Amino acid sequence: MKKFSTVILVDDDKIINYINEKTIKLTGFAENIIAFDNATETISFMQENCHKLCSTPTPVVVFLDLNMPVIDGWEFLESVKKFPNYSTTACKIYILSSSIDPMDFEKAKEYEIVQDFISKPLTKEYLQELLQKSFVEDSV
């Protein structure tokens, strides 16, 4: 089965990152998993590695928490959409949050770069469904 080249986890909760990393490995969802516990480091990493990340055969998948100190998920989205080489085909961002605020769901729809809004933690079922959907659509 096909898999994504790289997944980036962005969550200030290291335990959640650990759980999500294990779930991604169990499903064979991606070759590489990079976890960050703050958005500032993630933005720097993505800027420094934009050319490499954007040239992989599959899109980079980012699972992004909203509620983080210093730079929250919304500020992260604003920064990423300003990247000069940003492409929604090269990078797919999924909000992964514990928020149940309907305003967050609505706000997420305003960002073209956001693919989906899902609840923590990641599940094997969601990842398998996403893999199947992503690679079936690509082959059509």
DSSP file (Angstrom, degrees, kcal/mol; ACC not computed):
  #  RESIDUE AA STRUCTURE BP1 BP2  ACC     N-H-->O    O-->H-N    N-H-->O    O-->H-N    TCO  KAPPA ALPHA  PHI   PSI    X-CA   Y-CA   Z-CA
    1    1 A M              0   0    0      0, 0.0     2,-0.0     0, 0.0   131,-0.0   0.000 360.0 360.0 360.0 140.9    0.0    0.0    0.0
    2    2 A K        -     0   0    0    129,-0.1     2,-0.3   130,-0.0   133,-0.1  -0.346 360.0-172.2 -69.3 153.1    1.2    3.5   -0.8
    3    3 A K        -     0   0    0     -2,-0.0    27,-0.2   132,-0.0     2,-0.1  -0.930  27.8 -91.7-142.0 166.7    2.1    5.9    2.0
    4    4 A F  E     -a   30   0A   0     25,-2.7    27,-2.2    -2,-0.3    28,-0.2  -0.467  26.0-136.3 -77.5 151.6    3.0    9.5    2.6
    5    5 A S  E    S+     0   0A   0     54,-0.4    27,-1.9     1,-0.2     2,-0.4   0.941  82.0  12.8 -71.4 -48.6    6.6   10.5    2.6
    6    6 A T  E     -a   32   0A   0     53,-0.4    55,-2.4    25,-0.2     2,-0.4  -0.992  54.5-169.1-140.3 137.1    6.5   12.8    5.6
    7    7 A V  E     -ab  33  61A   0     25,-2.4    27,-2.9    -2,-0.4     2,-0.5  -0.984  11.0-159.4-119.0 135.0    4.1   13.6    8.5
    8    8 A I  E     -ab  34  62A   0     53,-3.1    55,-2.7    -2,-0.4     2,-0.5  -0.971   4.3-159.0-114.8 123.7    4.7   16.6   10.7
    9    9 A L  E     -ab  35  63A   0     25,-2.8    27,-2.9    -2,-0.5     2,-0.5  -0.874   6.6-172.4-100.4 131.1    3.0   16.6   14.1
   10   10 A V  E     +ab  36  64A   0     53,-2.6    55,-2.5    -2,-0.5     2,-0.3  -0.901  30.4 125.8-127.5 102.6    2.6   20.0   15.8
   11   11 A D        -     0   0    0     25,-2.3     6,-0.1    -2,-0.5    57,-0.1  -0.954  53.3-142.5-157.4 133.9    1.3   19.8   19.4
   12   12 A D  S    S+     0   0    0     -2,-0.3     2,-0.9    55,-0.2    25,-0.1   0.603  85.6  87.4 -75.1  -9.6    2.7   21.2   22.6
   13   13 A D     >  -     0   0    0      1,-0.2     4,-2.2     2,-0.0     3,-0.2  -0.809  62.2-166.3 -93.0 105.3    1.6   18.1   24.4
   14   14 A K  H  > S+     0   0    0     -2,-0.9     4,-2.2     1,-0.2    -1,-0.2   0.805  86.7  56.5 -63.4 -30.4    4.4   15.6   24.1
   15   15 A I  H  > S+     0   0    0      2,-0.2     4,-2.6     1,-0.2    -1,-0.2   0.918 107.0  48.4 -67.7 -42.9    2.3   12.7   25.2
   16   16 A I  H  > S+     0   0    0      2,-0.2     4,-2.9     1,-0.2     5,-0.2   0.921 111.1  51.0 -62.4 -43.3   -0.2   13.4   22.4
   17   17 A N  H  X S+     0   0    0     -4,-2.2     4,-2.5     1,-0.2    -2,-0.2   0.914 110.7  49.6 -59.2 -41.8    2.6   13.6   19.9
   18   18 A Y  H  X S+     0   0    0     -4,-2.2     4,-2.3     2,-0.2    -2,-0.2   0.931 112.5  46.4 -62.7 -46.9    3.9   10.2   21.2
   19   19 A I  H  X S+     0   0    0     -4,-2.6     4,-2.2     1,-0.2    -2,-0.2   0.927 114.5  47.4 -61.6 -45.9    0.5    8.6   20.9
   20   20 A N  H  X S+     0   0    0     -4,-2.9     4,-2.5     1,-0.2    -1,-0.2   0.886 110.0  53.1 -64.8 -38.4    0.0   10.0   17.4
   21   21 A E  H  X S+     0   0    0     -4,-2.5     4,-2.3    -5,-0.2    -1,-0.2   0.927 109.8  48.0 -61.4 -45.3    3.5    8.9   16.4
   22   22 A K  H  X S+     0   0    0     -4,-2.3     4,-2.6     1,-0.2    -2,-0.2   0.906 111.7  50.1 -62.0 -42.3    2.8    5.3   17.5
   23   23 A T  H  X S+     0   0    0     -4,-2.2     4,-1.7     2,-0.2    -1,-0.2   0.906 110.3  49.9 -64.6 -41.5   -0.6    5.3   15.7
   24   24 A I  H  X>S+     0   0    0     -4,-2.5     5,-1.9     1,-0.2     4,-0.8   0.914 112.4  47.7 -62.8 -43.2    1.0    6.6   12.5
   25   25 A K  H ><5S+     0   0    0     -4,-2.3     3,-0.7     1,-0.2    -2,-0.2   0.911 109.1  53.8 -64.4 -42.8    3.7    3.9   12.7
   26   26 A L  H 3<5S+     0   0    0     -4,-2.6    -1,-0.2     1,-0.2    -2,-0.2   0.842 112.7  43.2 -61.1 -34.7    1.2    1.1   13.4
   27   27 A T  H 3<5S-     0   0    0     -4,-1.7    -1,-0.2    -5,-0.2    -2,-0.2   0.580 104.3-126.5 -88.6  -9.8   -0.8    2.0   10.3
   28   28 A G  T <<5 +     0   0    0     -4,-0.8    -3,-0.2    -3,-0.7    -4,-0.1   0.853  58.1 149.7  66.5  32.9    2.2    2.5    8.0
   29   29 A F      < +     0   0    0     -5,-1.9   -25,-2.7    -6,-0.2     2,-0.3   0.820  59.7  12.0 -70.0 -34.3    0.8    5.9    7.1
   30   30 A A  E     -a    4   0A   0     -6,-0.4   -25,-0.2   -27,-0.2    -1,-0.1  -0.981  55.0-137.1-147.6 154.8    4.2    7.6    6.5
   31   31 A E  E    S+     0   0A   0    -27,-2.2     2,-0.4    -2,-0.3   -25,-0.2   0.888  95.3  30.9 -75.6 -41.8    7.8    6.9    5.9
   32   32 A N  E     -a    6   0A   0    -27,-1.9   -25,-2.4   -28,-0.2     2,-0.5  -0.955  63.3-167.0-124.9 138.5    9.0    9.8    8.2
   33   33 A I  E     -a    7   0A   0     -2,-0.4     2,-0.5   -27,-0.2   -25,-0.2  -0.990   4.5-174.5-124.8 125.4    7.4   11.4   11.2
   34   34 A I  E     -a    8   0A   0    -27,-2.9   -25,-2.8    -2,-0.5     2,-0.4  -0.980   8.2-163.2-121.3 121.9    8.7   14.6   12.6
   35   35 A A  E     -a    9   0A   0     -2,-0.5     2,-0.4   -27,-0.2   -25,-0.2  -0.884   7.0-175.6-110.8 135.1    7.2   15.9   15.9
   36   36 A F  E     -a   10   0A   0    -27,-2.9   -25,-2.3    -2,-0.4     3,-0.1  -0.963  20.0-156.8-124.0 143.6    7.4   19.4   17.2
   37   37 A D  S    S+     0   0    0     -2,-0.4     2,-0.3   -27,-0.2   -27,-0.1   0.288  81.4  39.1-103.2  10.6    6.1   20.7   20.5
   38   38 A N  S  > S-     0   0    0      1,-0.1     4,-1.3    30,-0.1    -1,-0.1  -0.982  71.2-133.3-154.5 151.4    5.8   24.3   19.3
   39   39 A A  H  > S+     0   0    0     32,-0.5     4,-2.7    30,-0.4     5,-0.2   0.800 100.7  64.6 -73.5 -29.7    4.7   26.1   16.2
   40   40 A T  H  > S+     0   0    0      1,-0.2     4,-2.1     2,-0.2    -1,-0.2   0.937 105.5  44.0 -60.7 -47.8    7.7   28.4   16.0
   41   41 A E  H  > S+     0   0    0      1,-0.2     4,-2.6     2,-0.2    -1,-0.2   0.874 112.8  53.5 -63.9 -37.1   10.2   25.6   15.5
   42   42 A T  H  X S+     0   0    0     -4,-1.3     4,-2.9     2,-0.2     5,-0.2   0.929 107.9  49.1 -64.2 -45.6    7.9   24.0   13.0
   43   43 A I  H  X S+     0   0    0     -4,-2.7     4,-2.5     2,-0.2     5,-0.2   0.930 112.6  48.2 -60.1 -46.0    7.6   27.2   10.9
   44   44 A S  H  X S+     0   0    0     -4,-2.1     4,-2.6    -5,-0.2     5,-0.2   0.932 112.8  48.3 -59.8 -46.8   11.4   27.5   10.9
   45   45 A F  H  X S+     0   0    0     -4,-2.6     4,-1.9     1,-0.2    -2,-0.2   0.926 112.4  48.2 -60.0 -46.1   11.9   23.9    9.9
   46   46 A M  H  < S+     0   0    0     -4,-2.9     4,-0.3     1,-0.2    -1,-0.2   0.887 112.7  48.3 -65.6 -38.4    9.3   24.1    7.1
   47   47 A Q  H >< S+     0   0    0     -4,-2.5     3,-0.8    -5,-0.2     4,-0.3   0.929 114.0  46.2 -65.5 -44.7   10.9   27.4    5.8
   48   48 A E  H 3< S+     0   0    0     -4,-2.6    -2,-0.2     1,-0.2    -1,-0.2   0.798 123.8  34.0 -68.0 -29.0   14.4   25.9    5.8
   49   49 A N  T 3X S+     0   0    0     -4,-1.9     4,-3.2    -5,-0.2     5,-0.3   0.157  80.6 117.1-113.4  17.2   13.3   22.6    4.2
   50   50 A C  H <> S+     0   0    0     -3,-0.8     4,-2.8    -4,-0.3     5,-0.2   0.899  76.7  49.2 -55.4 -47.1   10.6   23.9    1.9
   51   51 A H  H  > S+     0   0    0     -4,-0.3     4,-0.6     1,-0.2    -1,-0.2   0.932 115.9  43.0 -60.6 -45.8   12.3   22.9   -1.3
   52   52 A K  H >4 S+     0   0    0      1,-0.2     3,-0.7     2,-0.2    -2,-0.2   0.921 116.7  47.0 -66.2 -44.7   13.0   19.4    0.0
   53   53 A L  H >< S+     0   0    0     -4,-3.2     3,-1.0     1,-0.2    -2,-0.2   0.878 111.9  50.3 -65.8 -38.1    9.5   18.9    1.5
   54   54 A C  H 3< S+     0   0    0     -4,-2.8    -1,-0.2    -5,-0.3    -2,-0.2   0.568 105.3  58.3 -78.8  -8.3    7.7   20.3   -1.6
   55   55 A S  T << S+     0   0    0     -3,-0.7    -1,-0.2    -4,-0.6    -2,-0.2   0.293  76.7 115.5-105.7  10.6    9.6   17.9   -3.9
   56   56 A T  S <  S-     0   0    0     -3,-1.0     4,-0.1     2,-0.2    -3,-0.0  -0.441  77.2-116.2 -75.8 155.7    8.6   14.6   -2.3
   57   57 A P  S    S+     0   0    0      0, 0.0    -1,-0.1     0, 0.0    -3,-0.0   0.737 100.7  39.7 -66.4 -21.4    6.4   12.3   -4.5
   58   58 A T  S    S-     0   0    0     32,-0.1    -2,-0.2     1,-0.0   -52,-0.1  -0.887 100.4 -91.3-122.9 157.5    3.5   12.6   -2.0
   59   59 A P        -     0   0    0      0, 0.0   -53,-0.4     0, 0.0     2,-0.4  -0.281  39.7-111.4 -64.0 152.3    2.3   15.7   -0.1
   60   60 A V  E     - c   0  91A   0     30,-3.0    32,-3.4   -55,-0.1     2,-0.5  -0.705  32.0-144.6 -77.9 134.6    3.6   16.4    3.3
   61   61 A V  E     -bc   7  92A   0    -55,-2.4   -53,-3.1    -2,-0.4     2,-0.5  -0.910  13.5-166.9-106.6 127.9    0.9   15.9    5.9
   62   62 A V  E     -bc   8  93A   0     30,-3.0    32,-3.5    -2,-0.5     2,-0.6  -0.964   8.5-161.8-116.1 123.9    0.8   18.3    8.9
   63   63 A F  E     -bc   9  94A   0    -55,-2.7   -53,-2.6    -2,-0.5     2,-0.5  -0.935  22.7-166.6-103.1 116.0   -1.4   17.5   11.9
   64   64 A L  E     -bc  10  95A   0     30,-2.9    32,-3.0    -2,-0.6     2,-0.2  -0.897  17.3-148.4-117.9 125.0   -1.8   20.8   13.8
   65   65 A D        -     0   0    0    -55,-2.5    32,-0.2    -2,-0.5     3,-0.1  -0.587   8.4-152.9 -79.8 150.9   -3.1   21.5   17.2
   66   66 A L  S    S+     0   0    0     -2,-0.2     7,-2.7     1,-0.2     2,-1.1   0.873  77.0  64.2 -90.5 -44.5   -4.8   24.9   17.7
   67   67 A N        +     0   0    0      5,-0.2   -55,-0.2     6,-0.1    -1,-0.2  -0.691  67.3 133.3 -94.4  96.3   -4.2   25.7   21.3
   68   68 A M        -     0   0    0     -2,-1.1   -30,-0.1    -3,-0.1     2,-0.0  -0.966  53.8-104.8-137.3 152.9   -0.5   26.2   21.9
   69   69 A P  S    S+     0   0    0      0, 0.0     2,-2.1     0, 0.0   -30,-0.4  -0.303  94.3   9.1 -72.8 164.5    1.5   28.8   23.8
   70   70 A V  S    S+     0   0    0    -32,-0.1     2,-0.5   -31,-0.1   -32,-0.0  -0.450 138.0  22.2  67.6 -75.9    3.5   31.5   21.9
   71   71 A I  S    S-     0   0    0     -2,-2.1   -32,-0.5     4,-0.0   -31,-0.1  -0.977  81.1-156.3-120.7 119.7    2.2   30.8   18.4
   72   72 A D     >  -     0   0    0     -2,-0.5     4,-2.1    -5,-0.1    -5,-0.2  -0.270  36.2 -92.0 -86.5 179.0   -1.2   29.0   18.2
   73   73 A G  H  > S+     0   0    0     -7,-2.7     4,-2.3     1,-0.2     5,-0.1   0.840 123.9  54.7 -60.5 -36.3   -2.5   27.0   15.3
   74   74 A W  H  > S+     0   0    0     -8,-0.4     4,-2.0     2,-0.2    -1,-0.2   0.916 109.5  46.7 -66.0 -42.6   -4.3   30.0   13.7
   75   75 A E  H  > S+     0   0    0      2,-0.2     4,-2.2     1,-0.2    -2,-0.2   0.872 109.9  55.1 -66.5 -36.4   -1.0   32.0   13.6
   76   76 A F  H  X S+     0   0    0     -4,-2.1     4,-2.7     2,-0.2    -2,-0.2   0.940 107.4  49.3 -58.8 -47.9    0.8   29.0   12.3
   77   77 A L  H  X S+     0   0    0     -4,-2.3     4,-2.3     1,-0.2    -2,-0.2   0.899 109.4  51.8 -60.2 -41.9   -1.7   28.8    9.4
   78   78 A E  H  < S+     0   0    0     -4,-2.0     4,-0.5     1,-0.2    -1,-0.2   0.900 112.2  46.7 -62.1 -40.6   -1.3   32.5    8.6
   79   79 A S  H >< S+     0   0    0     -4,-2.2     3,-1.1     1,-0.2     4,-0.3   0.937 112.2  49.1 -66.4 -46.9    2.5   32.0    8.5
   80   80 A V  H >< S+     0   0    0     -4,-2.7     3,-1.8     1,-0.3    -2,-0.2   0.883 104.3  57.5 -64.5 -39.5    2.4   28.9    6.3
   81   81 A K  T 3< S+     0   0    0     -4,-2.3    -1,-0.3     1,-0.3    -2,-0.2   0.667 102.8  57.4 -69.4 -10.9    0.1   30.4    3.7
   82   82 A K  T <  S+     0   0    0     -3,-1.1    -1,-0.3    -4,-0.5    -2,-0.2   0.483  75.1 121.3 -93.0  -4.7    2.6   33.2    3.2
   83   83 A F    X   -     0   0    0     -3,-1.8     3,-1.4    -4,-0.3    -3,-0.0  -0.371  68.0-131.6 -57.9 135.2    5.4   30.8    2.3
   84   84 A P  T 3  S+     0   0    0      0, 0.0    -1,-0.1     0, 0.0    -3,-0.0   0.841 103.7  34.7 -61.9 -34.1    6.6   31.8   -1.2
   85   85 A N  T 3  S+     0   0    0      2,-0.0    -2,-0.1     0, 0.0     2,-0.0   0.175  85.3 141.3-105.3  17.9    6.5   28.3   -2.6
   86   86 A Y    <   +     0   0    0     -3,-1.4     2,-0.4    -6,-0.1    -5,-0.0  -0.341  23.6 177.1 -65.6 139.1    3.5   27.0   -0.6
   87   87 A S    >>  -     0   0    0      1,-0.1     4,-1.5    -2,-0.0     3,-0.5  -0.992  33.5-143.4-142.8 133.3    1.2   24.7   -2.5
   88   88 A T  T 34 S+     0   0    0     -2,-0.4    -1,-0.1     1,-0.2     5,-0.1   0.654 106.1  55.7 -71.5 -12.9   -1.9   22.9   -1.2
   89   89 A T  T 34 S+     0   0    0      1,-0.1    -1,-0.2     3,-0.1     3,-0.1   0.753 110.6  43.4 -85.5 -24.9   -0.9   20.0   -3.4
   90   90 A A  T <4 S+     0   0    0     -3,-0.5   -30,-3.0     1,-0.2     2,-0.4   0.687 122.7  34.0 -90.5 -20.2    2.5   19.7   -1.8
   91   91 A C  E  <  -c   60   0A   0     -4,-1.5     2,-0.5   -32,-0.3    -1,-0.2  -0.980  63.2-167.0-142.1 124.0    1.4   20.2    1.8
   92   92 A K  E     -c   61   0A   0    -32,-3.4   -30,-3.0    -2,-0.4     2,-0.5  -0.950  11.0-159.4-113.4 121.1   -1.9   19.0    3.4
   93   93 A I  E     -cd  62 114A   0     20,-1.4    22,-3.5    -2,-0.5    23,-0.6  -0.878   7.5-173.5-106.8 129.8   -2.8   20.5    6.8
   94   94 A Y  E     -cd  63 116A   0    -32,-3.5   -30,-2.9    -2,-0.5     2,-0.5  -0.982  23.0-132.7-119.5 124.5   -5.2   18.8    9.1
   95   95 A I  E     -cd  64 117A   0     21,-2.4    23,-3.3    -2,-0.5     2,-0.6  -0.667  21.9-171.4 -76.5 126.6   -6.3   20.5   12.3
   96   96 A L  E     + d   0 118A   0    -32,-3.0     2,-0.3    -2,-0.5    23,-0.2  -0.921  26.0 149.3-121.5 100.6   -6.1   17.9   15.1
   97   97 A S  E     - d   0 119A   0     21,-2.4    23,-1.4    -2,-0.6   -32,-0.1  -0.872  57.2-139.5-137.3 160.3   -7.6   19.5   18.2
   98   98 A S        +     0   0    0     -2,-0.3     2,-0.1    21,-0.2    21,-0.1   0.380  69.6 121.3 -94.7   0.8   -9.5   18.8   21.4
   99   99 A S        +     0   0    0      1,-0.1    -2,-0.1     2,-0.1    21,-0.0  -0.391  37.8 179.5 -67.5 137.4  -11.6   21.9   20.7
  100  100 A I        +     0   0    0     -2,-0.1    -1,-0.1    19,-0.0    19,-0.0   0.170  39.4 129.6-117.7  13.7  -15.4   21.4   20.4
  101  101 A D    >>  -     0   0    0      1,-0.2     4,-1.3     2,-0.0     3,-1.1  -0.574  54.6-147.1 -71.8 118.7  -16.0   25.1   19.8
  102  102 A P  H 3> S+     0   0    0      0, 0.0     4,-2.2     0, 0.0     5,-0.2   0.794  97.8  63.5 -57.8 -27.9  -18.2   25.5   16.6
  103  103 A M  H 3> S+     0   0    0      1,-0.2     4,-2.7     2,-0.2     5,-0.2   0.864  99.7  52.7 -65.0 -35.4  -16.4   28.8   15.9
  104  104 A D  H <> S+     0   0    0     -3,-1.1     4,-2.3     2,-0.2    -1,-0.2   0.911 108.2  50.4 -65.2 -42.0  -13.2   26.9   15.4
  105  105 A F  H  X S+     0   0    0     -4,-1.3     4,-1.1     2,-0.2    -2,-0.2   0.925 114.0  44.9 -60.4 -44.8  -14.8   24.5   12.9
  106  106 A E  H  X S+     0   0    0     -4,-2.2     4,-0.5     1,-0.2     3,-0.4   0.912 111.9  51.2 -66.8 -43.7  -16.2   27.5   11.0
  107  107 A K  H >< S+     0   0    0     -4,-2.7     3,-1.4     1,-0.2     4,-0.3   0.886 104.5  58.0 -62.0 -38.8  -12.9   29.4   11.1
  108  108 A A  H >< S+     0   0    0     -4,-2.3     3,-1.5     1,-0.3     6,-0.3   0.843  97.6  61.5 -60.7 -34.0  -11.0   26.3    9.8
  109  109 A K  H 3< S+     0   0    0     -4,-1.1    -1,-0.3    -3,-0.4    -2,-0.2   0.705  92.5  66.8 -66.4 -19.3  -13.2   26.3    6.7
  110  110 A E  T << S+     0   0    0     -3,-1.4     2,-0.7    -4,-0.5    -1,-0.3   0.628  87.2  80.2 -76.4 -12.8  -11.9   29.8    5.8
  111  111 A Y    X   -     0   0    0     -3,-1.5     3,-1.4    -4,-0.3    -1,-0.1  -0.860  62.4-162.6-102.0 114.8   -8.4   28.4    5.2
  112  112 A E  T 3  S+     0   0    0     -2,-0.7    -1,-0.2     1,-0.3    -2,-0.0   0.807  91.6  62.0 -60.0 -29.9   -7.9   26.7    1.8
  113  113 A I  T 3  S+     0   0    0     -3,-0.1   -20,-1.4   -21,-0.1     2,-0.6   0.611  83.8  90.6 -76.4 -11.8   -4.9   25.0    3.2
  114  114 A V  E <   -d   93   0A   0     -3,-1.4   -20,-0.2    -6,-0.3     3,-0.1  -0.770  51.3-177.3 -90.3 121.9   -6.9   23.1    5.9
  115  115 A Q  E     -     0   0A   0    -22,-3.5     2,-0.3    -2,-0.6   -21,-0.2   0.820  63.5 -14.9 -85.5 -34.6   -8.1   19.7    4.6
  116  116 A D  E     -d   94   0A   0    -23,-0.6   -21,-2.4     2,-0.0     2,-0.5  -0.981  52.3-128.2-164.4 162.5  -10.1   18.6    7.6
  117  117 A F  E     +d   95   0A   0     -2,-0.3     2,-0.3   -23,-0.2   -21,-0.2  -0.978  37.9 173.4-122.9 113.3  -10.8   19.3   11.3
  118  118 A I  E     -d   96   0A   0    -23,-3.3   -21,-2.4    -2,-0.5     2,-0.3  -0.859  29.3-111.9-126.2 158.4  -10.4   16.2   13.5
  119  119 A S  E     -d   97   0A   0     -2,-0.3   -21,-0.2   -23,-0.2   -19,-0.0  -0.606  50.7 -70.4 -89.6 146.1  -10.5   15.3   17.2
  120  120 A K  S    S+     0   0    0    -23,-1.4     2,-0.1    -2,-0.3    -1,-0.1  -0.387  99.0  40.1 -71.3 154.9   -7.5   14.2   19.2
  121  121 A P  S    S-     0   0    0      0, 0.0    -2,-0.1     0, 0.0   -24,-0.1   0.799  83.3-117.3 -80.9 173.9   -6.0   11.7   19.2
  122  122 A L        -     0   0    0     -2,-0.1     2,-0.3    -4,-0.1   -99,-0.1  -0.360  30.5-146.9 -63.0 149.2   -5.5   10.2   15.7
  123  123 A T     >  -     0   0    0      1,-0.1     4,-2.2  -100,-0.0     5,-0.2  -0.892  20.1-125.3-118.6 153.9   -7.1    6.9   15.1
  124  124 A K  H  > S+     0   0    0     -2,-0.3     4,-2.7     1,-0.2     5,-0.2   0.891 112.8  55.2 -59.0 -39.7   -5.9    4.0   12.9
  125  125 A E  H  > S+     0   0    0      2,-0.2     4,-2.3     1,-0.2    -1,-0.2   0.912 107.9  46.9 -62.7 -43.7   -9.3    4.0   11.2
  126  126 A Y  H  > S+     0   0    0      2,-0.2     4,-2.6     1,-0.2    -1,-0.2   0.936 113.8  47.8 -64.6 -45.1   -9.0    7.7   10.3
  127  127 A L  H  X S+     0   0    0     -4,-2.2     4,-2.6     2,-0.2    -2,-0.2   0.904 112.4  48.6 -63.5 -41.7   -5.5    7.3    9.0
  128  128 A Q  H  X S+     0   0    0     -4,-2.7     4,-2.5     2,-0.2    -1,-0.2   0.902 112.6  48.7 -64.7 -40.5   -6.4    4.2    6.9
  129  129 A E  H  X S+     0   0    0     -4,-2.3     4,-2.8    -5,-0.2    -2,-0.2   0.910 111.8  49.3 -64.0 -42.7   -9.4    6.0    5.5
  130  130 A L  H  X S+     0   0    0     -4,-2.6     4,-2.7     2,-0.2     5,-0.2   0.900 111.1  49.6 -64.9 -42.0   -7.2    9.1    4.6
  131  131 A L  H  X S+     0   0    0     -4,-2.6     4,-2.4     2,-0.2     5,-0.3   0.951 113.4  45.8 -59.4 -50.1   -4.6    6.8    3.0
  132  132 A Q  H  X S+     0   0    0     -4,-2.5     4,-1.9     1,-0.2     5,-0.3   0.930 115.7  45.6 -61.4 -46.5   -7.2    5.1    0.9
  133  133 A K  H  X S+     0   0    0     -4,-2.8     4,-2.0     1,-0.2    -1,-0.2   0.914 113.8  49.6 -63.7 -43.8   -8.9    8.3   -0.1
  134  134 A S  H  X S+     0   0    0     -4,-2.7     4,-1.4    -5,-0.2    -2,-0.2   0.910 117.5  37.1 -64.5 -44.6   -5.7   10.1   -0.9
  135  135 A F  H  X S+     0   0    0     -4,-2.4     4,-1.0    -5,-0.2    -1,-0.2   0.718 113.5  54.6 -88.9 -19.4   -4.2    7.4   -3.1
  136  136 A V  H  X S+     0   0    0     -4,-1.9     4,-0.7    -5,-0.3     3,-0.2   0.906 110.9  47.7 -72.1 -42.7   -7.4    6.3   -4.8
  137  137 A E  H >< S+     0   0    0     -4,-2.0     3,-0.6    -5,-0.3    -2,-0.2   0.872 109.6  54.0 -63.8 -37.1   -8.1    9.9   -5.9
  138  138 A D  H 3< S+     0   0    0     -4,-1.4    -1,-0.2     1,-0.2    -2,-0.2   0.823 107.3  50.2 -66.9 -31.2   -4.5   10.2   -7.1
  139  139 A S  H 3<        0   0    0     -4,-1.0    -1,-0.2     1,-0.2    -2,-0.2   0.596 360.0 360.0 -85.9  -9.2   -4.8    7.2   -9.4
  140  140 A V    <<        0   0    0     -4,-0.7    -1,-0.2    -3,-0.6    -2,-0.1   0.467 360.0 360.0 -80.2 360.0   -8.0    8.3  -11.0
